[in-house]
Amino acid sequence: MVALPPLAVPPLGHREGRWAVRDSGLLSRRARAAGTGTYRAALPAPIASLPLPLPADLAADVADAEAALVGLDRETAAALGEDAPVLGPMGAILLRTDSASSSQIEDLTVGARQLALAELRESSSANAALVVANVRAMEAALALADRLDLAAVLDMHRAPLGDDAVRGRGAGRLREQLVWVGRSASSPVGAGFVAPEAEDVPAAMEDLLDFVARTDLPPLLHAALAHAQFETIHPFTDGNGRTGRALVHAMLRGTGLLRTVTAPVSAGLLRDVGGYTAALTAFRDGDARPVVEAFTGAARYAATTGGVLVRDLRAELARSREALRGLRRQATGHRLLPLLVGQPVIDAAYVRGALGVADPTAHRAITQLVEAGVLVERTGARRNRVWHHPGILAVLDDYADALRREG
């Protein structure tokens, strides 16, 4: 087998430091001694003006993957019409699908119903709340796609936690402490990866964002390398994976590669988490080919499965419209139906806000869909009632199950 040429990037440098484990009363003397010693913190090489001549095969791979994403974007807009009321919810569900996949990379699993309940603040699932945090980061990223500076990245990181949590959780601020990936929470000595020293983070982020501002690179290649550099810098105490994947979506939107939908690229990365991690390691060692190939494969997978998901959701919507044939076209239930694609579990408060109607009208719309067999109420309660669309939830759960089987 012929070895493919690498995509050379400067390998990671290192800065040596020394760590002493303090006596907290929780660790044995042996554990403190094992955690005391020298470590090597990463020192990212500048990439802002890095020349990136692509090998011909990799250039073709990138172009093919980008064409697949553009195809998904155009297919969805053509099938629904750019001004169709369901197109917004379709985008929302693809965004949520990708956010759920991002969370699964971080070992979280959550069903579609719990995720939809979390959007209504009705879920007790901690995992669902964390997936919704991913959604908020993605939404913030897309809103900021036209100005990807440091303030925008800080906003992406801050968005999931809200203003009340900023001071306590370090949200929206570059870290001021050392972080590492390893078995010990008390020491970076022997860790698999030690992120840059906090003092090196601001300059590394400035260089990265100068790279993000470039306009001479294919969008998918550009996003893949920016993501790898971001994860290497690890600029926050936590939430780096979530924010790094949100940055990818912002770049794909900002470059105009995707205009209508949010392709579930993280769902593609989820298929081979080990390969994704190895690709980041190769990037740090000086070869960006594996991380670019991880993203091109993820993009093709996202385009293919995203298209199937959109078509399955449209089919469910068509079946529901058929069930509403006896309902007059001006009825509020018809306005509510398309929104169920993006929010398949609803309550009266959601309907009031989404449609801008009074409470009696919201309940009337829900009743219309219940009587047509489109919505089902399962709580049996008289207050705080919620209704769901079984078909849409089944489509989403089947999609998530397929991802887990292939991952």
Secondary structure in CASP SS format (residue, H / E / C, confidence):
PFRMAT SS
TARGET T0000
AUTHOR 0000-0000-0000
METHOD secondary structure of the structure
MODEL  1
M C 1.00
V C 1.00
A C 1.00
L C 1.00
P C 1.00
P C 1.00
L C 1.00
A E 1.00
V C 1.00
P C 1.00
P C 1.00
L C 1.00
G E 1.00
H E 1.00
R E 1.00
E E 1.00
G E 1.00
R E 1.00
W E 1.00
A C 1.00
V C 1.00
R C 1.00
D C 1.00
S C 1.00
G C 1.00
L C 1.00
L C 1.00
S C 1.00
R H 1.00
R H 1.00
A H 1.00
R H 1.00
A H 1.00
A H 1.00
G H 1.00
T C 1.00
G E 1.00
T E 1.00
Y E 1.00
R E 1.00
A E 1.00
A E 1.00
L E 1.00
P C 1.00
A C 1.00
P C 1.00
I C 1.00
A C 1.00
S C 1.00
L C 1.00
P C 1.00
L C 1.00
P C 1.00
L C 1.00
P C 1.00
A H 1.00
D H 1.00
L H 1.00
A H 1.00
A H 1.00
D H 1.00
V H 1.00
A H 1.00
D H 1.00
A H 1.00
E H 1.00
A H 1.00
A H 1.00
L H 1.00
V H 1.00
G H 1.00
L H 1.00
D H 1.00
R H 1.00
E H 1.00
T H 1.00
A H 1.00
A H 1.00
A H 1.00
L H 1.00
G C 1.00
E C 1.00
D C 1.00
A C 1.00
P C 1.00
V C 1.00
L H 1.00
G H 1.00
P H 1.00
M H 1.00
G H 1.00
A H 1.00
I H 1.00
L H 1.00
L H 1.00
R H 1.00
T H 1.00
D H 1.00
S H 1.00
A H 1.00
S H 1.00
S H 1.00
S H 1.00
Q H 1.00
I H 1.00
E C 1.00
D C 1.00
L C 1.00
T C 1.00
V C 1.00
G C 1.00
A H 1.00
R H 1.00
Q H 1.00
L H 1.00
A H 1.00
L H 1.00
A H 1.00
E H 1.00
L C 1.00
R C 1.00
E C 1.00
S C 1.00
S C 1.00
S C 1.00
A H 1.00
N H 1.00
A H 1.00
A H 1.00
L H 1.00
V H 1.00
V H 1.00
A H 1.00
N H 1.00
V H 1.00
R H 1.00
A H 1.00
M H 1.00
E H 1.00
A H 1.00
A H 1.00
L H 1.00
A H 1.00
L C 1.00
A C 1.00
D C 1.00
R C 1.00
L C 1.00
D C 1.00
L H 1.00
A H 1.00
A H 1.00
V H 1.00
L H 1.00
D H 1.00
M H 1.00
H H 1.00
R H 1.00
A C 1.00
P C 1.00
L C 1.00
G C 1.00
D H 1.00
D H 1.00
A H 1.00
V H 1.00
R H 1.00
G H 1.00
R H 1.00
G C 1.00
A C 1.00
G C 1.00
R C 1.00
L C 1.00
R C 1.00
E C 1.00
Q C 1.00
L C 1.00
V C 1.00
W E 1.00
V E 1.00
G C 1.00
R C 1.00
S C 1.00
A C 1.00
S C 1.00
S C 1.00
P C 1.00
V C 1.00
G C 1.00
A C 1.00
G C 1.00
F E 1.00
V E 1.00
A C 1.00
P C 1.00
E C 1.00
A H 1.00
E H 1.00
D H 1.00
V H 1.00
P H 1.00
A H 1.00
A H 1.00
M H 1.00
E H 1.00
D H 1.00
L H 1.00
L H 1.00
D H 1.00
F H 1.00
V H 1.00
A C 1.00
R C 1.00
T C 1.00
D C 1.00
L C 1.00
P C 1.00
P H 1.00
L H 1.00
L H 1.00
H H 1.00
A H 1.00
A H 1.00
L H 1.00
A H 1.00
H H 1.00
A H 1.00
Q H 1.00
F H 1.00
E H 1.00
T H 1.00
I H 1.00
H C 1.00
P C 1.00
F C 1.00
T C 1.00
D C 1.00
G C 1.00
N H 1.00
G H 1.00
R H 1.00
T H 1.00
G H 1.00
R H 1.00
A H 1.00
L H 1.00
V H 1.00
H H 1.00
A H 1.00
M H 1.00
L H 1.00
R H 1.00
G H 1.00
T C 1.00
G C 1.00
L C 1.00
L C 1.00
R C 1.00
T C 1.00
V C 1.00
T C 1.00
A C 1.00
P C 1.00
V H 1.00
S H 1.00
A H 1.00
G H 1.00
L H 1.00
L H 1.00
R C 1.00
D C 1.00
V H 1.00
G H 1.00
G H 1.00
Y H 1.00
T H 1.00
A H 1.00
A H 1.00
L H 1.00
T H 1.00
A H 1.00
F H 1.00
R H 1.00
D H 1.00
G C 1.00
D E 1.00
A C 1.00
R H 1.00
P H 1.00
V H 1.00
V H 1.00
E H 1.00
A H 1.00
F H 1.00
T H 1.00
G H 1.00
A H 1.00
A H 1.00
R H 1.00
Y H 1.00
A H 1.00
A H 1.00
T H 1.00
T H 1.00
G H 1.00
G H 1.00
V H 1.00
L H 1.00
V H 1.00
R H 1.00
D H 1.00
L H 1.00
R H 1.00
A H 1.00
E H 1.00
L H 1.00
A H 1.00
R H 1.00
S H 1.00
R H 1.00
E H 1.00
A H 1.00
L C 1.00
R C 1.00
G C 1.00
L C 1.00
R C 1.00
R C 1.00
Q C 1.00
A C 1.00
T H 1.00
G H 1.00
H H 1.00
R H 1.00
L H 1.00
L H 1.00
P H 1.00
L H 1.00
L H 1.00
V C 1.00
G C 1.00
Q C 1.00
P C 1.00
V E 1.00
I E 1.00
D C 1.00
A H 1.00
A H 1.00
Y H 1.00
V H 1.00
R H 1.00
G H 1.00
A H 1.00
L H 1.00
G C 1.00
V C 1.00
A C 1.00
D H 1.00
P H 1.00
T H 1.00
A H 1.00
H H 1.00
R H 1.00
A H 1.00
I H 1.00
T H 1.00
Q H 1.00
L H 1.00
V H 1.00
E H 1.00
A C 1.00
G C 1.00
V C 1.00
L C 1.00
V E 1.00
E E 1.00
R C 1.00
T C 1.00
G C 1.00
A C 1.00
R C 1.00
R C 1.00
N C 1.00
R C 1.00
V C 1.00
W E 1.00
H E 1.00
H C 1.00
P H 1.00
G H 1.00
I H 1.00
L H 1.00
A H 1.00
V H 1.00
L H 1.00
D H 1.00
D H 1.00
Y H 1.00
A H 1.00
D H 1.00
A H 1.00
L H 1.00
R H 1.00
R H 1.00
E H 1.00
G C 1.00
END
